[in-house]
Amino acid sequence: MRDPNWVREAVKNMDEVTHLAALIAIPFSYCSPDSYVDTNIKVTLNVLQAARDIDTERILVTSTSKDLF
């Protein structure tokens, strides 16, 4: 998912794209923020750009975080 060319190939000929890729466990993100930015932000950008490039009709992006309390 971090390779924009791979993402573009993966969504080719799709009418809809569902994006679920993410790293979870917020406390660990404090120890390794770069990997979380690469996955949770840059992968989303790759999906959105690929969907735009192939004129995808619909994109579903989900996001959640576990409750820390």
CHARMM-style PDB file with segment names, atoms N, HN, CA, C and O in Angstrom:
ATOM      1  N   MET     1       0.805  -1.198   0.000  1.00  0.00      PROA
ATOM      2  CA  MET     1       0.000   0.000   0.000  1.00  0.00      PROA
ATOM      3  C   MET     1       0.853   1.270   0.000  1.00  0.00      PROA
ATOM      4  O   MET     1       0.375   2.343  -0.368  1.00  0.00      PROA
ATOM      5  N   ARG     2       2.104   1.146   0.410  1.00  0.00      PROA
ATOM      6  HN  ARG     2       2.492   0.275   0.709  1.00  0.00      PROA
ATOM      7  CA  ARG     2       2.969   2.331   0.426  1.00  0.00      PROA
ATOM      8  C   ARG     2       3.539   2.661  -0.950  1.00  0.00      PROA
ATOM      9  O   ARG     2       4.126   3.726  -1.142  1.00  0.00      PROA
ATOM     10  N   ASP     3       3.369   1.759  -1.896  1.00  0.00      PROA
ATOM     11  HN  ASP     3       2.892   0.894  -1.740  1.00  0.00      PROA
ATOM     12  CA  ASP     3       3.864   1.967  -3.261  1.00  0.00      PROA
ATOM     13  C   ASP     3       2.713   2.493  -4.121  1.00  0.00      PROA
ATOM     14  O   ASP     3       1.786   1.744  -4.430  1.00  0.00      PROA
ATOM     15  N   PRO     4       2.761   3.769  -4.511  1.00  0.00      PROA
ATOM     16  CA  PRO     4       1.646   4.342  -5.273  1.00  0.00      PROA
ATOM     17  C   PRO     4       1.379   3.624  -6.590  1.00  0.00      PROA
ATOM     18  O   PRO     4       0.228   3.550  -7.021  1.00  0.00      PROA
ATOM     19  N   ASN     5       2.409   3.097  -7.238  1.00  0.00      PROA
ATOM     20  HN  ASN     5       3.344   3.157  -6.888  1.00  0.00      PROA
ATOM     21  CA  ASN     5       2.190   2.370  -8.497  1.00  0.00      PROA
ATOM     22  C   ASN     5       1.448   1.065  -8.255  1.00  0.00      PROA
ATOM     23  O   ASN     5       0.591   0.679  -9.051  1.00  0.00      PROA
ATOM     24  N   TRP     6       1.772   0.379  -7.157  1.00  0.00      PROA
ATOM     25  HN  TRP     6       2.468   0.692  -6.511  1.00  0.00      PROA
ATOM     26  CA  TRP     6       1.062  -0.849  -6.814  1.00  0.00      PROA
ATOM     27  C   TRP     6      -0.406  -0.557  -6.528  1.00  0.00      PROA
ATOM     28  O   TRP     6      -1.288  -1.296  -6.966  1.00  0.00      PROA
ATOM     29  N   VAL     7      -0.663   0.517  -5.795  1.00  0.00      PROA
ATOM     30  HN  VAL     7       0.054   1.117  -5.440  1.00  0.00      PROA
ATOM     31  CA  VAL     7      -2.043   0.886  -5.465  1.00  0.00      PROA
ATOM     32  C   VAL     7      -2.818   1.189  -6.744  1.00  0.00      PROA
ATOM     33  O   VAL     7      -3.961   0.759  -6.899  1.00  0.00      PROA
ATOM     34  N   ARG     8      -2.199   1.920  -7.647  1.00  0.00      PROA
ATOM     35  HN  ARG     8      -1.271   2.269  -7.520  1.00  0.00      PROA
ATOM     36  CA  ARG     8      -2.860   2.268  -8.907  1.00  0.00      PROA
ATOM     37  C   ARG     8      -3.234   1.008  -9.687  1.00  0.00      PROA
ATOM     38  O   ARG     8      -4.322   0.926 -10.257  1.00  0.00      PROA
ATOM     39  N   GLU     9      -2.333   0.034  -9.712  1.00  0.00      PROA
ATOM     40  HN  GLU     9      -1.449   0.101  -9.249  1.00  0.00      PROA
ATOM     41  CA  GLU     9      -2.627  -1.240 -10.390  1.00  0.00      PROA
ATOM     42  C   GLU     9      -3.726  -2.007  -9.665  1.00  0.00      PROA
ATOM     43  O   GLU     9      -4.578  -2.628 -10.300  1.00  0.00      PROA
ATOM     44  N   ALA    10      -3.705  -1.965  -8.343  1.00  0.00      PROA
ATOM     45  HN  ALA    10      -3.012  -1.460  -7.827  1.00  0.00      PROA
ATOM     46  CA  ALA    10      -4.679  -2.710  -7.545  1.00  0.00      PROA
ATOM     47  C   ALA    10      -6.101  -2.195  -7.737  1.00  0.00      PROA
ATOM     48  O   ALA    10      -7.052  -2.976  -7.698  1.00  0.00      PROA
ATOM     49  N   VAL    11      -6.255  -0.900  -7.941  1.00  0.00      PROA
ATOM     50  HN  VAL    11      -5.482  -0.266  -7.973  1.00  0.00      PROA
ATOM     51  CA  VAL    11      -7.605  -0.333  -8.071  1.00  0.00      PROA
ATOM     52  C   VAL    11      -8.053  -0.171  -9.523  1.00  0.00      PROA
ATOM     53  O   VAL    11      -9.175   0.255  -9.795  1.00  0.00      PROA
ATOM     54  N   LYS    12      -7.163  -0.516 -10.446  1.00  0.00      PROA
ATOM     55  HN  LYS    12      -6.251  -0.862 -10.225  1.00  0.00      PROA
ATOM     56  CA  LYS    12      -7.502  -0.380 -11.860  1.00  0.00      PROA
ATOM     57  C   LYS    12      -8.783  -1.165 -12.172  1.00  0.00      PROA
ATOM     58  O   LYS    12      -8.935  -2.305 -11.734  1.00  0.00      PROA
ATOM     59  N   ASN    13      -9.677  -0.567 -12.911  1.00  0.00      PROA
ATOM     60  HN  ASN    13      -9.553   0.359 -13.266  1.00  0.00      PROA
ATOM     61  CA  ASN    13     -10.949  -1.164 -13.328  1.00  0.00      PROA
ATOM     62  C   ASN    13     -11.947  -1.344 -12.199  1.00  0.00      PROA
ATOM     63  O   ASN    13     -12.911  -2.095 -12.347  1.00  0.00      PROA
ATOM     64  N   MET    14     -11.738  -0.671 -11.075  1.00  0.00      PROA
ATOM     65  HN  MET    14     -10.955  -0.060 -10.955  1.00  0.00      PROA
ATOM     66  CA  MET    14     -12.674  -0.746  -9.955  1.00  0.00      PROA
ATOM     67  C   MET    14     -13.624   0.449 -10.000  1.00  0.00      PROA
ATOM     68  O   MET    14     -13.209   1.574 -10.278  1.00  0.00      PROA
ATOM     69  N   ASP    15     -14.889   0.193  -9.724  1.00  0.00      PROA
ATOM     70  HN  ASP    15     -15.226  -0.721  -9.498  1.00  0.00      PROA
ATOM     71  CA  ASP    15     -15.861   1.280  -9.616  1.00  0.00      PROA
ATOM     72  C   ASP    15     -15.865   1.876  -8.220  1.00  0.00      PROA
ATOM     73  O   ASP    15     -16.153   3.058  -8.036  1.00  0.00      PROA
ATOM     74  N   GLU    16     -15.541   1.039  -7.232  1.00  0.00      PROA
ATOM     75  HN  GLU    16     -15.307   0.078  -7.381  1.00  0.00      PROA
ATOM     76  CA  GLU    16     -15.519   1.473  -5.838  1.00  0.00      PROA
ATOM     77  C   GLU    16     -14.255   0.957  -5.164  1.00  0.00      PROA
ATOM     78  O   GLU    16     -13.772  -0.129  -5.485  1.00  0.00      PROA
ATOM     79  N   VAL    17     -13.728   1.732  -4.238  1.00  0.00      PROA
ATOM     80  HN  VAL    17     -14.121   2.614  -3.978  1.00  0.00      PROA
ATOM     81  CA  VAL    17     -12.524   1.352  -3.485  1.00  0.00      PROA
ATOM     82  C   VAL    17     -12.828   1.524  -2.000  1.00  0.00      PROA
ATOM     83  O   VAL    17     -13.339   2.562  -1.580  1.00  0.00      PROA
ATOM     84  N   THR    18     -12.513   0.503  -1.212  1.00  0.00      PROA
ATOM     85  HN  THR    18     -12.099  -0.341  -1.553  1.00  0.00      PROA
ATOM     86  CA  THR    18     -12.620   0.582   0.244  1.00  0.00      PROA
ATOM     87  C   THR    18     -11.213   0.566   0.817  1.00  0.00      PROA
ATOM     88  O   THR    18     -10.442  -0.362   0.574  1.00  0.00      PROA
ATOM     89  N   HSD    19     -10.889   1.593   1.574  1.00  0.00      PROA
ATOM     90  HN  HSD    19     -11.516   2.347   1.772  1.00  0.00      PROA
ATOM     91  CA  HSD    19      -9.544   1.744   2.144  1.00  0.00      PROA
ATOM     92  C   HSD    19      -9.604   1.456   3.640  1.00  0.00      PROA
ATOM     93  O   HSD    19     -10.224   2.200   4.400  1.00  0.00      PROA
ATOM     94  N   LEU    20      -8.954   0.366   4.058  1.00  0.00      PROA
ATOM     95  HN  LEU    20      -8.450  -0.239   3.441  1.00  0.00      PROA
ATOM     96  CA  LEU    20      -8.921  -0.018   5.467  1.00  0.00      PROA
ATOM     97  C   LEU    20      -7.502  -0.088   6.021  1.00  0.00      PROA
ATOM     98  O   LEU    20      -7.322  -0.375   7.204  1.00  0.00      PROA
ATOM     99  N   ALA    21      -6.501   0.166   5.202  1.00  0.00      PROA
ATOM    100  HN  ALA    21      -6.647   0.400   4.240  1.00  0.00      PROA
ATOM    101  CA  ALA    21      -5.106   0.002   5.620  1.00  0.00      PROA
ATOM    102  C   ALA    21      -4.732   1.043   6.665  1.00  0.00      PROA
ATOM    103  O   ALA    21      -4.936   2.242   6.474  1.00  0.00      PROA
ATOM    104  N   ALA    22      -4.179   0.559   7.775  1.00  0.00      PROA
ATOM    105  HN  ALA    22      -4.013  -0.415   7.930  1.00  0.00      PROA
ATOM    106  CA  ALA    22      -3.734   1.471   8.830  1.00  0.00      PROA
ATOM    107  C   ALA    22      -2.937   0.709   9.872  1.00  0.00      PROA
ATOM    108  O   ALA    22      -3.117  -0.493  10.064  1.00  0.00      PROA
ATOM    109  N   LEU    23      -2.067   1.422  10.528  1.00  0.00      PROA
ATOM    110  HN  LEU    23      -1.921   2.399  10.373  1.00  0.00      PROA
ATOM    111  CA  LEU    23      -1.425   0.889  11.726  1.00  0.00      PROA
ATOM    112  C   LEU    23      -2.249   1.348  12.921  1.00  0.00      PROA
ATOM    113  O   LEU    23      -2.724   2.483  12.958  1.00  0.00      PROA
ATOM    114  N   ILE    24      -2.414   0.467  13.889  1.00  0.00      PROA
ATOM    115  HN  ILE    24      -2.028  -0.455  13.859  1.00  0.00      PROA
ATOM    116  CA  ILE    24      -3.229   0.793  15.056  1.00  0.00      PROA
ATOM    117  C   ILE    24      -2.355   0.846  16.301  1.00  0.00      PROA
ATOM    118  O   ILE    24      -1.128   0.803  16.206  1.00  0.00      PROA
ATOM    119  N   ALA    25      -2.967   0.939  17.437  1.00  0.00      PROA
ATOM    120  HN  ALA    25      -3.964   0.974  17.515  1.00  0.00      PROA
ATOM    121  CA  ALA    25      -2.290   0.966  18.737  1.00  0.00      PROA
ATOM    122  C   ALA    25      -1.596   2.303  18.953  1.00  0.00      PROA
ATOM    123  O   ALA    25      -0.380   2.426  18.804  1.00  0.00      PROA
ATOM    124  N   ILE    26      -2.377   3.274  19.300  1.00  0.00      PROA
ATOM    125  HN  ILE    26      -3.365   3.174  19.421  1.00  0.00      PROA
ATOM    126  CA  ILE    26      -1.897   4.638  19.450  1.00  0.00      PROA
ATOM    127  C   ILE    26      -0.647   4.765  20.322  1.00  0.00      PROA
ATOM    128  O   ILE    26       0.259   5.506  19.939  1.00  0.00      PROA
ATOM    129  N   PRO    27      -0.541   4.098  21.456  1.00  0.00      PROA
ATOM    130  CA  PRO    27       0.677   4.282  22.266  1.00  0.00      PROA
ATOM    131  C   PRO    27       1.964   3.970  21.496  1.00  0.00      PROA
ATOM    132  O   PRO    27       2.991   4.608  21.729  1.00  0.00      PROA
ATOM    133  N   PHE    28       1.920   2.992  20.580  1.00  0.00      PROA
ATOM    134  HN  PHE    28       1.087   2.473  20.391  1.00  0.00      PROA
ATOM    135  CA  PHE    28       3.113   2.654  19.806  1.00  0.00      PROA
ATOM    136  C   PHE    28       3.453   3.726  18.783  1.00  0.00      PROA
ATOM    137  O   PHE    28       4.601   3.840  18.354  1.00  0.00      PROA
ATOM    138  N   SER    29       2.465   4.505  18.395  1.00  0.00      PROA
ATOM    139  HN  SER    29       1.533   4.413  18.744  1.00  0.00      PROA
ATOM    140  CA  SER    29       2.731   5.565  17.419  1.00  0.00      PROA
ATOM    141  C   SER    29       3.654   6.633  17.994  1.00  0.00      PROA
ATOM    142  O   SER    29       4.330   7.334  17.242  1.00  0.00      PROA
ATOM    143  N   TYR    30       3.688   6.762  19.296  1.00  0.00      PROA
ATOM    144  HN  TYR    30       3.138   6.193  19.907  1.00  0.00      PROA
ATOM    145  CA  TYR    30       4.599   7.721  19.913  1.00  0.00      PROA
ATOM    146  C   TYR    30       6.048   7.290  19.763  1.00  0.00      PROA
ATOM    147  O   TYR    30       6.949   8.128  19.718  1.00  0.00      PROA
ATOM    148  N   CYS    31       6.272   5.985  19.687  1.00  0.00      PROA
ATOM    149  HN  CYS    31       5.541   5.304  19.723  1.00  0.00      PROA
ATOM    150  CA  CYS    31       7.631   5.446  19.558  1.00  0.00      PROA
ATOM    151  C   CYS    31       8.118   5.435  18.118  1.00  0.00      PROA
ATOM    152  O   CYS    31       9.322   5.499  17.866  1.00  0.00      PROA
ATOM    153  N   SER    32       7.201   5.356  17.184  1.00  0.00      PROA
ATOM    154  HN  SER    32       6.223   5.305  17.389  1.00  0.00      PROA
ATOM    155  CA  SER    32       7.569   5.232  15.777  1.00  0.00      PROA
ATOM    156  C   SER    32       6.651   6.074  14.892  1.00  0.00      PROA
ATOM    157  O   SER    32       5.944   5.525  14.046  1.00  0.00      PROA
ATOM    158  N   PRO    33       6.650   7.376  15.069  1.00  0.00      PROA
ATOM    159  CA  PRO    33       5.700   8.206  14.331  1.00  0.00      PROA
ATOM    160  C   PRO    33       5.878   8.167  12.818  1.00  0.00      PROA
ATOM    161  O   PRO    33       4.894   8.272  12.086  1.00  0.00      PROA
ATOM    162  N   ASP    34       7.100   8.018  12.336  1.00  0.00      PROA
ATOM    163  HN  ASP    34       7.899   7.933  12.930  1.00  0.00      PROA
ATOM    164  CA  ASP    34       7.310   8.000  10.882  1.00  0.00      PROA
ATOM    165  C   ASP    34       6.567   6.856  10.208  1.00  0.00      PROA
ATOM    166  O   ASP    34       5.967   7.046   9.150  1.00  0.00      PROA
ATOM    167  N   SER    35       6.600   5.677  10.806  1.00  0.00      PROA
ATOM    168  HN  SER    35       7.087   5.523  11.665  1.00  0.00      PROA
ATOM    169  CA  SER    35       5.917   4.543  10.186  1.00  0.00      PROA
ATOM    170  C   SER    35       4.399   4.746  10.194  1.00  0.00      PROA
ATOM    171  O   SER    35       3.707   4.289   9.284  1.00  0.00      PROA
ATOM    172  N   TYR    36       3.886   5.425  11.210  1.00  0.00      PROA
ATOM    173  HN  TYR    36       4.448   5.796  11.949  1.00  0.00      PROA
ATOM    174  CA  TYR    36       2.453   5.701  11.263  1.00  0.00      PROA
ATOM    175  C   TYR    36       2.057   6.749  10.237  1.00  0.00      PROA
ATOM    176  O   TYR    36       0.998   6.640   9.620  1.00  0.00      PROA
ATOM    177  N   VAL    37       2.892   7.761  10.045  1.00  0.00      PROA
ATOM    178  HN  VAL    37       3.753   7.850  10.546  1.00  0.00      PROA
ATOM    179  CA  VAL    37       2.617   8.760   9.008  1.00  0.00      PROA
ATOM    180  C   VAL    37       2.667   8.093   7.635  1.00  0.00      PROA
ATOM    181  O   VAL    37       1.789   8.322   6.803  1.00  0.00      PROA
ATOM    182  N   ASP    38       3.692   7.265   7.392  1.00  0.00      PROA
ATOM    183  HN  ASP    38       4.405   7.079   8.068  1.00  0.00      PROA
ATOM    184  CA  ASP    38       3.812   6.584   6.100  1.00  0.00      PROA
ATOM    185  C   ASP    38       2.597   5.731   5.800  1.00  0.00      PROA
ATOM    186  O   ASP    38       2.121   5.707   4.665  1.00  0.00      PROA
ATOM    187  N   THR    39       2.095   5.038   6.789  1.00  0.00      PROA
ATOM    188  HN  THR    39       2.481   5.057   7.711  1.00  0.00      PROA
ATOM    189  CA  THR    39       0.974   4.132   6.559  1.00  0.00      PROA
ATOM    190  C   THR    39      -0.364   4.853   6.624  1.00  0.00      PROA
ATOM    191  O   THR    39      -1.165   4.754   5.695  1.00  0.00      PROA
ATOM    192  N   ASN    40      -0.609   5.562   7.686  1.00  0.00      PROA
ATOM    193  HN  ASN    40       0.042   5.642   8.441  1.00  0.00      PROA
ATOM    194  CA  ASN    40      -1.945   6.113   7.898  1.00  0.00      PROA
ATOM    195  C   ASN    40      -2.236   7.364   7.078  1.00  0.00      PROA
ATOM    196  O   ASN    40      -3.401   7.666   6.817  1.00  0.00      PROA
ATOM    197  N   ILE    41      -1.227   8.083   6.674  1.00  0.00      PROA
ATOM    198  HN  ILE    41      -0.281   7.837   6.886  1.00  0.00      PROA
ATOM    199  CA  ILE    41      -1.458   9.292   5.886  1.00  0.00      PROA
ATOM    200  C   ILE    41      -1.050   9.095   4.432  1.00  0.00      PROA
ATOM    201  O   ILE    41      -1.843   9.350   3.526  1.00  0.00      PROA
ATOM    202  N   LYS    42       0.169   8.648   4.204  1.00  0.00      PROA
ATOM    203  HN  LYS    42       0.814   8.440   4.940  1.00  0.00      PROA
ATOM    204  CA  LYS    42       0.639   8.513   2.823  1.00  0.00      PROA
ATOM    205  C   LYS    42      -0.107   7.417   2.056  1.00  0.00      PROA
ATOM    206  O   LYS    42      -0.350   7.558   0.857  1.00  0.00      PROA
ATOM    207  N   VAL    43      -0.466   6.339   2.731  1.00  0.00      PROA
ATOM    208  HN  VAL    43      -0.268   6.224   3.704  1.00  0.00      PROA
ATOM    209  CA  VAL    43      -1.241   5.293   2.051  1.00  0.00      PROA
ATOM    210  C   VAL    43      -2.609   5.838   1.653  1.00  0.00      PROA
ATOM    211  O   VAL    43      -3.101   5.549   0.563  1.00  0.00      PROA
ATOM    212  N   THR    44      -3.220   6.622   2.530  1.00  0.00      PROA
ATOM    213  HN  THR    44      -2.820   6.857   3.415  1.00  0.00      PROA
ATOM    214  CA  THR    44      -4.507   7.238   2.183  1.00  0.00      PROA
ATOM    215  C   THR    44      -4.344   8.140   0.965  1.00  0.00      PROA
ATOM    216  O   THR    44      -5.183   8.131   0.064  1.00  0.00      PROA
ATOM    217  N   LEU    45      -3.273   8.912   0.938  1.00  0.00      PROA
ATOM    218  HN  LEU    45      -2.591   8.919   1.670  1.00  0.00      PROA
ATOM    219  CA  LEU    45      -3.008   9.756  -0.226  1.00  0.00      PROA
ATOM    220  C   LEU    45      -2.829   8.908  -1.480  1.00  0.00      PROA
ATOM    221  O   LEU    45      -3.348   9.267  -2.537  1.00  0.00      PROA
ATOM    222  N   ASN    46      -2.109   7.793  -1.391  1.00  0.00      PROA
ATOM    223  HN  ASN    46      -1.687   7.501  -0.532  1.00  0.00      PROA
ATOM    224  CA  ASN    46      -1.925   6.906  -2.542  1.00  0.00      PROA
ATOM    225  C   ASN    46      -3.262   6.386  -3.050  1.00  0.00      PROA
ATOM    226  O   ASN    46      -3.501   6.348  -4.257  1.00  0.00      PROA
ATOM    227  N   VAL    47      -4.130   5.987  -2.131  1.00  0.00      PROA
ATOM    228  HN  VAL    47      -3.936   6.017  -1.151  1.00  0.00      PROA
ATOM    229  CA  VAL    47      -5.446   5.468  -2.520  1.00  0.00      PROA
ATOM    230  C   VAL    47      -6.270   6.560  -3.193  1.00  0.00      PROA
ATOM    231  O   VAL    47      -6.876   6.325  -4.238  1.00  0.00      PROA
ATOM    232  N   LEU    48      -6.294   7.733  -2.608  1.00  0.00      PROA
ATOM    233  HN  LEU    48      -5.802   7.924  -1.758  1.00  0.00      PROA
ATOM    234  CA  LEU    48      -7.082   8.831  -3.174  1.00  0.00      PROA
ATOM    235  C   LEU    48      -6.568   9.246  -4.552  1.00  0.00      PROA
ATOM    236  O   LEU    48      -7.358   9.480  -5.466  1.00  0.00      PROA
ATOM    237  N   GLN    49      -5.252   9.336  -4.701  1.00  0.00      PROA
ATOM    238  HN  GLN    49      -4.610   9.145  -3.959  1.00  0.00      PROA
ATOM    239  CA  GLN    49      -4.698   9.716  -6.005  1.00  0.00      PROA
ATOM    240  C   GLN    49      -4.958   8.643  -7.056  1.00  0.00      PROA
ATOM    241  O   GLN    49      -5.294   8.961  -8.197  1.00  0.00      PROA
ATOM    242  N   ALA    50      -4.807   7.386  -6.683  1.00  0.00      PROA
ATOM    243  HN  ALA    50      -4.534   7.128  -5.756  1.00  0.00      PROA
ATOM    244  CA  ALA    50      -5.065   6.304  -7.641  1.00  0.00      PROA
ATOM    245  C   ALA    50      -6.527   6.298  -8.053  1.00  0.00      PROA
ATOM    246  O   ALA    50      -6.843   6.127  -9.231  1.00  0.00      PROA
ATOM    247  N   ALA    51      -7.412   6.482  -7.096  1.00  0.00      PROA
ATOM    248  HN  ALA    51      -7.156   6.621  -6.140  1.00  0.00      PROA
ATOM    249  CA  ALA    51      -8.844   6.510  -7.407  1.00  0.00      PROA
ATOM    250  C   ALA    51      -9.183   7.685  -8.318  1.00  0.00      PROA
ATOM    251  O   ALA    51     -10.002   7.558  -9.229  1.00  0.00      PROA
ATOM    252  N   ARG    52      -8.558   8.811  -8.071  1.00  0.00      PROA
ATOM    253  HN  ARG    52      -7.893   8.914  -7.331  1.00  0.00      PROA
ATOM    254  CA  ARG    52      -8.775   9.980  -8.937  1.00  0.00      PROA
ATOM    255  C   ARG    52      -8.262   9.702 -10.346  1.00  0.00      PROA
ATOM    256  O   ARG    52      -8.925  10.031 -11.330  1.00  0.00      PROA
ATOM    257  N   ASP    53      -7.080   9.095 -10.440  1.00  0.00      PROA
ATOM    258  HN  ASP    53      -6.542   8.827  -9.641  1.00  0.00      PROA
ATOM    259  CA  ASP    53      -6.466   8.833 -11.740  1.00  0.00      PROA
ATOM    260  C   ASP    53      -7.303   7.906 -12.612  1.00  0.00      PROA
ATOM    261  O   ASP    53      -7.325   8.046 -13.835  1.00  0.00      PROA
ATOM    262  N   ILE    54      -7.992   6.954 -11.976  1.00  0.00      PROA
ATOM    263  HN  ILE    54      -7.974   6.840 -10.983  1.00  0.00      PROA
ATOM    264  CA  ILE    54      -8.797   6.011 -12.773  1.00  0.00      PROA
ATOM    265  C   ILE    54     -10.270   6.379 -12.781  1.00  0.00      PROA
ATOM    266  O   ILE    54     -11.101   5.635 -13.302  1.00  0.00      PROA
ATOM    267  N   ASP    55     -10.591   7.526 -12.203  1.00  0.00      PROA
ATOM    268  HN  ASP    55      -9.917   8.131 -11.779  1.00  0.00      PROA
ATOM    269  CA  ASP    55     -11.967   8.039 -12.213  1.00  0.00      PROA
ATOM    270  C   ASP    55     -12.929   7.119 -11.456  1.00  0.00      PROA
ATOM    271  O   ASP    55     -14.031   6.836 -11.926  1.00  0.00      PROA
ATOM    272  N   THR    56     -12.499   6.660 -10.285  1.00  0.00      PROA
ATOM    273  HN  THR    56     -11.604   6.889  -9.903  1.00  0.00      PROA
ATOM    274  CA  THR    56     -13.334   5.801  -9.451  1.00  0.00      PROA
ATOM    275  C   THR    56     -14.569   6.569  -8.997  1.00  0.00      PROA
ATOM    276  O   THR    56     -14.492   7.750  -8.656  1.00  0.00      PROA
ATOM    277  N   GLU    57     -15.699   5.886  -8.999  1.00  0.00      PROA
ATOM    278  HN  GLU    57     -15.761   4.927  -9.276  1.00  0.00      PROA
ATOM    279  CA  GLU    57     -16.953   6.545  -8.641  1.00  0.00      PROA
ATOM    280  C   GLU    57     -17.122   6.763  -7.146  1.00  0.00      PROA
ATOM    281  O   GLU    57     -17.726   7.750  -6.724  1.00  0.00      PROA
ATOM    282  N   ARG    58     -16.585   5.837  -6.334  1.00  0.00      PROA
ATOM    283  HN  ARG    58     -16.094   5.036  -6.677  1.00  0.00      PROA
ATOM    284  CA  ARG    58     -16.814   5.935  -4.892  1.00  0.00      PROA
ATOM    285  C   ARG    58     -15.613   5.392  -4.121  1.00  0.00      PROA
ATOM    286  O   ARG    58     -15.026   4.374  -4.487  1.00  0.00      PROA
ATOM    287  N   ILE    59     -15.263   6.099  -3.044  1.00  0.00      PROA
ATOM    288  HN  ILE    59     -15.740   6.927  -2.746  1.00  0.00      PROA
ATOM    289  CA  ILE    59     -14.190   5.670  -2.152  1.00  0.00      PROA
ATOM    290  C   ILE    59     -14.751   5.651  -0.737  1.00  0.00      PROA
ATOM    291  O   ILE    59     -15.374   6.615  -0.292  1.00  0.00      PROA
ATOM    292  N   LEU    60     -14.526   4.548  -0.039  1.00  0.00      PROA
ATOM    293  HN  LEU    60     -14.021   3.764  -0.400  1.00  0.00      PROA
ATOM    294  CA  LEU    60     -14.919   4.448   1.364  1.00  0.00      PROA
ATOM    295  C   LEU    60     -13.648   4.365   2.189  1.00  0.00      PROA
ATOM    296  O   LEU    60     -12.843   3.449   2.017  1.00  0.00      PROA
ATOM    297  N   VAL    61     -13.470   5.328   3.086  1.00  0.00      PROA
ATOM    298  HN  VAL    61     -14.123   6.072   3.226  1.00  0.00      PROA
ATOM    299  CA  VAL    61     -12.317   5.353   3.980  1.00  0.00      PROA
ATOM    300  C   VAL    61     -12.857   5.240   5.390  1.00  0.00      PROA
ATOM    301  O   VAL    61     -13.731   6.010   5.791  1.00  0.00      PROA
ATOM    302  N   THR    62     -12.338   4.281   6.143  1.00  0.00      PROA
ATOM    303  HN  THR    62     -11.629   3.656   5.817  1.00  0.00      PROA
ATOM    304  CA  THR    62     -12.767   4.157   7.532  1.00  0.00      PROA
ATOM    305  C   THR    62     -11.597   4.462   8.452  1.00  0.00      PROA
ATOM    306  O   THR    62     -10.434   4.290   8.087  1.00  0.00      PROA
ATOM    307  N   SER    63     -11.924   4.907   9.621  1.00  0.00      PROA
ATOM    308  HN  SER    63     -12.869   5.046   9.917  1.00  0.00      PROA
ATOM    309  CA  SER    63     -10.889   5.225  10.601  1.00  0.00      PROA
ATOM    310  C   SER    63     -11.462   4.992  11.991  1.00  0.00      PROA
ATOM    311  O   SER    63     -12.622   5.300  12.263  1.00  0.00      PROA
ATOM    312  N   THR    64     -10.644   4.456  12.843  1.00  0.00      PROA
ATOM    313  HN  THR    64      -9.702   4.206  12.621  1.00  0.00      PROA
ATOM    314  CA  THR    64     -11.069   4.245  14.216  1.00  0.00      PROA
ATOM    315  C   THR    64      -9.848   4.253  15.121  1.00  0.00      PROA
ATOM    316  O   THR    64      -8.709   4.149  14.666  1.00  0.00      PROA
ATOM    317  N   SER    65     -10.106   4.373  16.361  1.00  0.00      PROA
ATOM    318  HN  SER    65     -11.031   4.458  16.731  1.00  0.00      PROA
ATOM    319  CA  SER    65      -9.036   4.289  17.351  1.00  0.00      PROA
ATOM    320  C   SER    65      -9.636   3.670  18.597  1.00  0.00      PROA
ATOM    321  O   SER    65     -10.750   4.002  19.003  1.00  0.00      PROA
ATOM    322  N   LYS    66      -8.895   2.781  19.183  1.00  0.00      PROA
ATOM    323  HN  LYS    66      -7.991   2.511  18.854  1.00  0.00      PROA
ATOM    324  CA  LYS    66      -9.436   2.164  20.397  1.00  0.00      PROA
ATOM    325  C   LYS    66      -9.456   3.173  21.528  1.00  0.00      PROA
ATOM    326  O   LYS    66      -8.650   4.103  21.563  1.00  0.00      PROA
ATOM    327  N   ASP    67     -10.368   2.984  22.433  1.00  0.00      PROA
ATOM    328  HN  ASP    67     -11.023   2.229  22.404  1.00  0.00      PROA
ATOM    329  CA  ASP    67     -10.488   3.856  23.580  1.00  0.00      PROA
ATOM    330  C   ASP    67      -9.358   3.541  24.561  1.00  0.00      PROA
ATOM    331  O   ASP    67      -9.183   2.386  24.951  1.00  0.00      PROA
ATOM    332  N   LEU    68      -8.608   4.535  24.953  1.00  0.00      PROA
ATOM    333  HN  LEU    68      -8.750   5.473  24.636  1.00  0.00      PROA
ATOM    334  CA  LEU    68      -7.488   4.332  25.853  1.00  0.00      PROA
ATOM    335  C   LEU    68      -7.905   4.285  27.321  1.00  0.00      PROA
ATOM    336  O   LEU    68      -7.095   3.947  28.184  1.00  0.00      PROA
ATOM    337  N   PHE    69      -9.162   4.622  27.608  1.00  0.00      PROA
ATOM    338  HN  PHE    69      -9.820   4.897  26.906  1.00  0.00      PROA
ATOM    339  CA  PHE    69      -9.614   4.653  29.009  1.00  0.00      PROA
ATOM    340  C   PHE    69     -10.575   3.548  29.309  1.00  0.00      PROA
ATOM    341  OT1 PHE    69     -11.049   3.432  30.439  1.00  0.00      PROA
TER     342      PHE     69
END
